[in-house]
Amino acid sequence: MPDVTTFHQPDLAHHVHQGKAWLSASAGGERTAALSYAAFELRFAVERLAIHYWAGLLDRKPEEHDLRDIESFKRVERRIYELGGHQGEIDGHFAFMRIVLGAMKIDMPFHTPKIGVLSKYWHECSELCHIAWPLSCAVPELRKAAYSTLTEIAETLAAHVQSLGWPVLRDAAFANLRDKFIAGDATADEVLAHVKRTGLWAKAEFTDGRAAQFVSQPVPPIEPDTTR
């Protein structure tokens, strides 16, 4: 038996681990039922990661009407774009935040969410959850291709669930600088100059009841020159 649990867990990495366990039990794709179970768990993993992004962007406690958004992957995908912008804006936001994290010497995984890629993964996993797969899996090339695809999906998702989340900017001036950076109206050097001028620190907040704590190396604000 593969190393899978018979109970669902809410943590972000749970379904990735489940998918990897079924992949390891598939004998490189030869045990085709195990591939179906892997695909099913990895589709859950894609949805769980998308909800993680959505909840971060929502930046408040979800209300009952919000929960309808998570009833379908396409609805979550649309809401992410509505809240976070199109992919180009998402790329720019994460590039901006990498400059900020670098200034604070935060050396942790920080991957840019590729929402279109997540959608592609969701559809690829879904294909192995329909009857066409059991009817066609006798073809060796299809088994090999399915195993390769699911392995890629599992590895990519594993990297993303270990990454820092989706940073949300609450300071209006800082968010405005981010927007200028994305539009090409501010350079990385200008972002760093702003950080050094105003100062910056980071605090980690936990969902398990632990007290919040400061992390990284704070950037103290530059004292104004009063000698002039």
C-alpha positions as CSV (number, residue, x, y, z in Angstrom):
1,M,0.0,0.0,0.0
2,P,1.2,3.5,-0.7
3,D,1.9,5.9,2.1
4,V,-1.4,7.7,2.0
5,T,-3.8,8.7,4.7
6,T,-7.5,7.9,4.8
7,F,-8.3,11.3,6.3
8,H,-8.3,14.7,4.5
9,Q,-6.1,17.3,6.1
10,P,-6.5,21.1,5.7
11,D,-2.8,22.0,5.4
12,L,-1.5,23.3,2.1
13,A,0.9,20.5,1.3
14,H,-1.5,17.6,2.2
15,H,-2.8,16.7,-1.3
16,V,0.7,17.2,-2.8
17,H,2.0,14.5,-0.4
18,Q,-0.9,12.3,-1.2
19,G,-0.4,12.7,-5.0
20,K,3.3,11.9,-4.6
21,A,2.5,8.8,-2.6
22,W,0.2,7.5,-5.3
23,L,2.9,8.3,-7.9
24,S,5.5,6.3,-6.0
25,A,3.0,3.4,-5.9
26,S,2.4,3.5,-9.7
27,A,5.7,1.7,-10.7
28,G,6.6,4.5,-13.1
29,G,3.1,4.6,-14.5
30,E,2.6,0.9,-15.0
31,R,0.0,0.6,-12.3
32,T,-2.5,2.8,-14.0
33,A,-5.2,3.0,-11.2
34,A,-2.5,4.5,-9.0
35,L,-2.0,7.2,-11.6
36,S,-5.7,8.0,-11.5
37,Y,-5.6,8.4,-7.7
38,A,-2.5,10.6,-8.0
39,A,-4.2,12.8,-10.6
40,F,-7.2,13.1,-8.3
41,E,-5.1,14.2,-5.3
42,L,-3.0,16.6,-7.4
43,R,-6.2,18.2,-8.7
44,F,-7.2,18.7,-5.1
45,A,-3.7,20.2,-4.6
46,V,-4.1,22.7,-7.4
47,E,-7.5,23.8,-6.0
48,R,-6.1,24.1,-2.5
49,L,-3.2,26.2,-3.7
50,A,-5.5,28.5,-5.7
51,I,-7.7,28.9,-2.6
52,H,-4.6,29.8,-0.6
53,Y,-3.8,32.6,-3.1
54,W,-7.4,33.7,-3.2
55,A,-7.7,33.9,0.6
56,G,-4.5,35.9,0.9
57,L,-5.7,38.4,-1.7
58,L,-9.1,38.7,0.0
59,D,-7.2,40.0,3.0
60,R,-10.1,39.5,5.4
61,K,-12.0,36.7,6.9
62,P,-14.2,35.1,4.2
63,E,-17.9,35.6,4.5
64,E,-20.6,33.1,3.5
65,H,-21.1,34.6,0.1
66,D,-17.3,34.3,-0.6
67,L,-17.4,30.6,0.0
68,R,-19.4,30.2,-3.2
69,D,-16.3,31.2,-5.1
70,I,-14.5,28.1,-4.1
71,E,-17.2,25.8,-5.5
72,S,-15.4,25.7,-8.8
73,F,-11.8,26.1,-9.9
74,K,-12.8,28.5,-12.7
75,R,-14.5,30.8,-10.2
76,V,-11.5,30.9,-8.0
77,E,-9.3,31.6,-11.0
78,R,-11.5,34.5,-12.0
79,R,-11.4,35.9,-8.5
80,I,-7.6,35.7,-8.3
81,Y,-7.4,37.8,-11.5
82,E,-9.9,40.3,-10.2
83,L,-8.1,40.8,-6.9
84,G,-4.5,40.3,-8.1
85,G,-4.6,41.6,-11.6
86,H,-3.7,39.9,-14.9
87,Q,-0.6,37.7,-15.0
88,G,1.7,40.6,-16.1
89,E,0.7,42.5,-13.0
90,I,1.1,39.4,-10.8
91,D,4.6,38.9,-12.2
92,G,5.4,42.6,-11.5
93,H,4.1,42.5,-8.0
94,F,6.3,39.5,-7.1
95,A,9.3,41.0,-8.8
96,F,8.8,44.1,-6.7
97,M,8.5,42.1,-3.5
98,R,11.7,40.2,-4.4
99,I,13.5,43.5,-4.3
100,V,12.0,44.2,-0.9
101,L,12.8,40.8,0.5
102,G,16.3,41.1,-0.8
103,A,16.7,44.4,1.1
104,M,15.7,42.6,4.3
105,K,18.0,39.7,3.6
106,I,15.1,37.2,3.6
107,D,16.4,34.2,1.8
108,M,13.3,31.9,1.5
109,P,11.5,30.3,-1.4
110,F,9.3,32.9,-3.2
111,H,7.7,31.6,-6.3
112,T,5.5,33.7,-8.6
113,P,2.1,32.1,-9.0
114,K,1.3,31.3,-12.6
115,I,-2.4,31.1,-12.7
116,G,-2.7,29.9,-16.3
117,V,-0.3,27.1,-15.5
118,L,-2.4,26.1,-12.5
119,S,-5.4,26.0,-14.8
120,K,-3.5,23.8,-17.3
121,Y,-2.5,21.4,-14.5
122,W,-6.1,21.2,-13.2
123,H,-7.3,20.2,-16.7
124,E,-4.4,17.7,-17.2
125,C,-5.3,16.0,-13.9
126,S,-8.9,16.0,-14.7
127,E,-8.3,14.1,-17.9
128,L,-7.0,11.1,-15.9
129,C,-10.2,11.2,-13.8
130,H,-12.5,10.5,-16.7
131,I,-13.3,7.1,-18.3
132,A,-11.2,7.8,-21.4
133,W,-8.1,7.1,-19.3
134,P,-9.0,3.6,-18.1
135,L,-10.0,2.8,-21.7
136,S,-6.8,4.1,-23.3
137,C,-4.1,3.3,-20.6
138,A,-3.2,0.0,-22.2
139,V,-1.0,2.1,-24.6
140,P,2.5,2.2,-23.1
141,E,3.3,5.7,-24.5
142,L,0.2,7.1,-22.8
143,R,1.1,5.6,-19.5
144,K,4.6,7.1,-19.8
145,A,3.3,10.5,-20.8
146,A,0.8,10.5,-17.9
147,Y,3.4,9.6,-15.4
148,S,5.8,12.3,-16.7
149,T,3.0,15.0,-16.6
150,L,1.9,14.1,-13.1
151,T,5.5,14.1,-11.8
152,E,6.1,17.6,-13.2
153,I,2.8,18.8,-11.7
154,A,3.7,17.3,-8.3
155,E,7.2,18.8,-8.2
156,T,6.0,22.2,-9.2
157,L,3.2,22.2,-6.7
158,A,5.6,21.0,-4.0
159,A,7.8,24.0,-4.6
160,H,4.9,26.4,-4.5
161,V,3.4,25.1,-1.2
162,Q,6.8,25.7,0.4
163,S,7.0,29.2,-0.9
164,L,6.2,32.4,0.9
165,G,2.5,33.4,0.4
166,W,1.0,36.2,-1.6
167,P,2.2,39.5,0.0
168,V,-0.6,42.1,0.3
169,L,0.4,45.7,0.6
170,R,-1.7,47.8,3.0
171,D,0.5,51.0,3.0
172,A,-0.9,53.3,0.3
173,A,2.5,54.9,-0.6
174,F,4.2,51.6,-0.9
175,A,1.4,50.2,-3.0
176,N,1.6,53.2,-5.3
177,L,5.4,52.6,-5.7
178,R,4.6,49.0,-6.5
179,D,2.2,50.1,-9.2
180,K,4.8,52.5,-10.7
181,F,7.3,49.7,-10.7
182,I,4.9,47.4,-12.6
183,A,4.1,50.2,-15.1
184,G,7.8,50.7,-15.7
185,D,7.8,54.2,-14.1
186,A,10.1,53.2,-11.2
187,T,13.3,51.2,-11.2
188,A,14.6,48.6,-8.8
189,D,17.1,51.3,-7.5
190,E,14.3,53.7,-6.8
191,V,12.4,51.0,-4.9
192,L,15.5,50.3,-2.8
193,A,16.0,54.0,-2.2
194,H,12.4,54.3,-0.9
195,V,13.0,51.3,1.4
196,K,16.1,52.8,2.8
197,R,14.5,56.2,3.2
198,T,11.4,55.0,5.0
199,G,12.8,51.9,6.8
200,L,11.3,48.4,6.7
201,W,10.7,45.4,8.9
202,A,8.8,42.2,8.7
203,K,6.7,40.2,11.1
204,A,5.5,36.6,10.8
205,E,2.0,35.8,11.9
206,F,0.9,32.2,12.6
207,T,-2.5,30.5,12.3
208,D,-1.7,28.0,15.0
209,G,-1.9,30.3,18.0
210,R,1.7,31.2,18.3
211,A,2.6,34.8,19.0
212,A,3.7,36.9,16.0
213,Q,7.4,37.5,15.8
214,F,9.8,39.7,13.9
215,V,11.8,38.1,11.2
216,S,14.6,39.0,8.8
217,Q,17.0,41.9,9.0
218,P,15.2,45.2,9.5
219,V,16.1,48.2,7.3
220,P,16.4,51.3,9.6
221,P,15.2,54.6,8.1
222,I,17.9,57.0,7.0
223,E,18.2,59.8,9.5
224,P,17.6,63.2,7.9
225,D,20.7,65.4,7.5
226,T,20.2,68.3,9.9
227,T,23.6,69.8,9.4
228,R,22.6,71.6,6.2
